[in-house]
Amino acid sequence: MVFTASVLALQLAALPGGGLIDQSQAPEQAQQAPPPQQTPGDQKAEATEPPTPPHTGIRALFGNLVEDITHLPAMQNVYLAAIAGGLAAGAHPADQTFNARLRSHYDAVNTVFAPGKYIGDTPEQVALSLGTYAFGRAFSEPKVSHLGMDLVQAQLLTEMLVEPLKFATRRERPDGSNRQSFPSGHAAITFATATVIERHLGWRKSVLGYAIASYVAASRLHDNRHYLSDVVFGAGVGAIAGRTVVHHAADYWAIAPVSVPGGVAFVVTRVK
């Protein structure tokens, strides 16, 4: 209330004569309403939302994917990969015993975990993302189509990261079905989805997405299809894909050499 009164006092003081406008003497000034001011919440939302691109067509969808690939070696991704690798290494000693704790002989528990393999499957995730993208395009909602476009790109990028790792490591699954255990593709793609949602809509609106991703990861352990370290590293891969695809101004830094007496200095600035 004090802040509002102070702002009002400053606005009155800025008027000619330091007081209120006499509407009978200055009708034109009285009729001209000041432009609406953004609230701090609106300004904060605009600062955290990724800028909506001018085009969200098919060409932009795949063109941006090529650009995303060039951003993969960014330092933030190196840090995320190191953290995910460290957590996976820490979880590795529990790989042989953790799954047994989640397996259950109760039909109700098995029923609860059963949908996980479908929710986290790549075709289903991509179909939902394409549906979001198509909805935004059909109803001229650029923010919605932008979200759908980033979801599709993140999921494609996730597959481009996961599949080579699977064939390079050739880790046998806990159930012995094949050698494509590390990392978990289901965990990766659902955490990529959750990360994109978080980057677009904020933490509060992404809680459900991260809860679903965690549920899918747990279901893969319950089904004995992955080890704990597989889903931990898979979640890290998904986070890397999601953060790579969704561009924020704060994510980019420019480094420029500057000549100074006796040598050269490097100026690091945030690109906005």
C-alpha positions in Angstrom: 0.0 0.0 0.0 2.9 2.4 0.8 4.6 1.5 -2.5 1.3 2.3 -4.4 0.8 5.6 -2.7 4.4 6.6 -3.4 4.0 5.8 -7.1 0.8 7.8 -7.2 2.5 10.8 -5.5 5.3 10.7 -8.1 2.8 10.6 -11.0 0.9 13.6 -9.6 4.1 15.5 -9.0 5.1 15.0 -12.6 2.0 16.7 -13.9 2.1 20.4 -14.9 1.7 22.4 -11.7 2.4 19.4 -9.5 -1.3 18.5 -9.0 -4.3 16.9 -10.6 -5.5 17.7 -14.1 -8.4 20.0 -14.4 -10.6 18.1 -16.8 -12.6 21.3 -17.8 -9.4 23.0 -18.9 -7.6 20.1 -20.4 -10.1 17.6 -21.7 -7.7 16.0 -24.1 -5.2 15.3 -21.4 -7.9 13.8 -19.2 -9.1 11.5 -22.0 -5.6 10.1 -22.7 -5.1 7.2 -20.3 -1.6 6.2 -19.5 -0.4 3.0 -21.0 -1.0 -0.1 -18.8 2.0 -0.9 -16.7 3.2 -4.5 -16.4 3.1 -6.0 -12.9 6.4 -7.5 -11.6 4.9 -10.9 -12.1 4.3 -10.2 -15.8 7.8 -8.9 -16.2 9.3 -11.9 -14.5 7.2 -14.3 -16.7 8.5 -12.6 -19.8 12.0 -12.7 -18.6 11.9 -16.5 -18.0 9.9 -17.6 -21.0 11.8 -18.5 -24.2 11.3 -16.0 -27.0 8.6 -17.2 -29.4 10.2 -17.5 -32.9 8.5 -15.7 -35.8 7.9 -18.9 -37.7 6.9 -22.4 -36.3 6.4 -24.2 -39.5 7.8 -27.6 -40.6 10.9 -26.0 -42.1 11.6 -24.1 -38.8 11.0 -27.3 -36.8 13.8 -29.3 -38.6 16.0 -26.2 -39.2 16.1 -25.5 -35.5 17.0 -29.1 -34.8 20.2 -28.7 -36.8 21.0 -25.6 -34.8 20.3 -27.5 -31.6 22.9 -30.1 -32.5 25.6 -27.4 -32.8 24.7 -26.3 -29.2 25.2 -29.7 -27.7 28.9 -29.0 -26.7 27.8 -26.0 -24.6 29.4 -25.9 -21.1 26.1 -26.2 -19.3 25.7 -29.6 -21.0 29.2 -30.6 -20.1 28.3 -29.9 -16.4 25.0 -31.8 -16.7 26.7 -34.8 -18.2 29.3 -34.8 -15.5 26.7 -34.6 -12.8 24.6 -37.3 -14.4 27.7 -39.5 -14.8 28.7 -39.0 -11.2 25.2 -39.8 -9.9 25.0 -42.9 -12.2 28.4 -44.1 -10.8 27.2 -43.5 -7.3 24.0 -45.6 -8.0 26.0 -48.4 -9.7 26.7 -50.4 -6.5 22.9 -50.7 -5.9 22.2 -51.9 -9.5 22.1 -55.6 -8.6 19.7 -55.3 -5.6 17.6 -52.2 -6.1 15.1 -53.7 -8.6 14.2 -56.5 -6.3 12.9 -54.0 -3.8 10.4 -52.6 -6.4 9.2 -55.9 -7.8 5.9 -57.0 -6.2 3.7 -60.1 -6.2 0.6 -58.0 -5.6 -1.5 -57.5 -8.7 -2.5 -54.0 -7.6 1.1 -52.8 -7.6 1.9 -54.4 -10.9 -1.2 -52.7 -12.4 -0.1 -49.3 -11.1 3.3 -49.6 -12.9 2.0 -51.3 -16.0 1.2 -48.1 -18.0 4.8 -46.8 -17.6 6.2 -48.7 -20.5 3.6 -47.1 -22.8 3.7 -43.5 -21.4 7.5 -43.4 -21.8 7.6 -45.0 -25.2 9.0 -42.7 -28.0 6.1 -43.0 -30.4 3.6 -42.0 -27.7 5.7 -39.1 -26.5 6.2 -37.8 -30.1 2.5 -38.2 -30.9 1.5 -36.1 -27.9 4.1 -33.5 -28.9 2.9 -33.4 -32.5 -0.6 -33.0 -31.2 0.4 -30.0 -29.2 2.2 -28.5 -32.2 -0.8 -29.2 -34.5 -3.2 -27.6 -32.0 -1.1 -24.4 -31.9 -0.8 -24.2 -35.6 -4.5 -24.9 -36.2 -5.7 -22.3 -33.7 -3.0 -19.7 -34.4 -1.5 -20.0 -31.0 2.3 -19.4 -31.6 3.3 -20.1 -28.0 1.5 -23.5 -28.0 3.0 -24.4 -31.4 6.4 -23.3 -30.1 6.0 -25.6 -27.1 5.0 -28.5 -29.3 7.9 -27.8 -31.7 10.4 -27.8 -28.9 9.0 -31.0 -27.4 9.4 -32.7 -30.8 12.9 -31.4 -31.2 13.9 -32.5 -27.7 12.6 -36.0 -28.2 14.4 -36.3 -31.5 17.6 -35.0 -30.0 17.1 -37.5 -27.1 16.9 -40.4 -29.5 20.0 -39.2 -31.3 21.9 -39.2 -28.0 20.5 -42.4 -26.5 20.7 -44.9 -29.4 24.5 -44.4 -30.0 25.1 -44.8 -26.3 23.1 -48.0 -26.2 25.0 -49.6 -29.0 28.4 -48.3 -27.8 28.0 -49.6 -24.2 26.0 -52.7 -25.0 25.1 -53.3 -21.4 22.8 -56.3 -20.9 19.4 -55.6 -19.5 18.6 -57.0 -16.0 16.1 -59.5 -17.6 18.7 -60.6 -20.1 16.5 -59.7 -23.1 19.1 -57.7 -25.0 22.2 -55.5 -24.7 20.5 -52.1 -24.8 20.2 -51.3 -21.2 22.3 -48.2 -20.8 20.9 -45.5 -20.7 17.2 -45.8 -20.3 15.4 -44.3 -23.3 12.1 -44.2 -21.4 13.6 -42.1 -18.6 15.5 -39.9 -21.1 12.6 -39.0 -23.3 10.2 -38.3 -20.4 12.7 -36.2 -18.6 13.3 -34.3 -21.8 9.6 -33.6 -22.0 9.5 -32.4 -18.4 12.5 -30.2 -18.9 11.0 -28.5 -22.0 7.8 -27.9 -20.1 9.7 -26.4 -17.2 11.7 -24.1 -19.5 8.6 -22.9 -21.2 6.1 -22.7 -18.3 8.2 -22.6 -15.1 8.7 -25.0 -12.2 5.3 -24.9 -10.8 3.6 -26.0 -14.0 6.2 -28.7 -14.6 5.9 -30.6 -11.3 3.4 -33.0 -12.9 5.7 -33.6 -15.9 8.7 -34.4 -13.6 6.4 -36.7 -11.5 5.3 -38.6 -14.6 9.0 -38.9 -15.7 10.0 -40.2 -12.3 7.1 -42.7 -12.4 8.2 -43.9 -15.8 11.7 -44.4 -14.6 10.5 -46.3 -11.5 8.3 -48.5 -13.8 11.4 -49.5 -15.8 13.0 -50.7 -12.6 9.9 -52.5 -11.4 9.7 -54.2 -14.8 13.3 -55.2 -14.4 14.2 -53.7 -17.8 16.8 -51.3 -16.5 19.3 -50.8 -13.7 19.2 -47.8 -11.4 22.2 -46.3 -13.0 20.5 -46.6 -16.4 17.6 -44.5 -15.4 19.7 -42.0 -13.5 21.9 -41.3 -16.5 18.9 -41.4 -18.8 17.3 -38.6 -16.8 20.5 -36.6 -17.3 20.4 -37.2 -21.0 16.8 -36.0 -21.2 17.7 -32.8 -19.2 20.5 -32.1 -21.6 18.3 -32.5 -24.6 15.5 -30.3 -23.1 17.8 -27.5 -22.1 19.6 -27.6 -25.4 16.4 -27.2 -27.4 14.8 -24.4 -25.4 16.8 -21.2 -25.8 16.8 -18.5 -23.2 18.8 -15.3 -23.5 20.5 -16.1 -20.2 21.9 -19.3 -21.6 24.2 -17.5 -24.0 27.4 -15.7 -23.3 29.6 -13.8 -25.6 33.4 -13.6 -25.2 35.2 -10.8 -26.9 39.0 -10.0 -26.8 39.8 -6.4 -25.9 43.2 -4.7 -26.3 44.5 -3.3 -23.0 47.9 -1.8 -22.2 50.4 -4.6 -22.0 48.2 -7.4 -23.4 44.7 -8.6 -24.2 41.7 -9.0 -21.9 38.6 -11.0 -22.5 35.2 -9.5 -21.8 32.4 -12.0 -21.0 28.9 -10.6 -21.5 25.5 -12.2 -21.4 23.7 -12.1 -24.8 20.1 -10.9 -24.6 
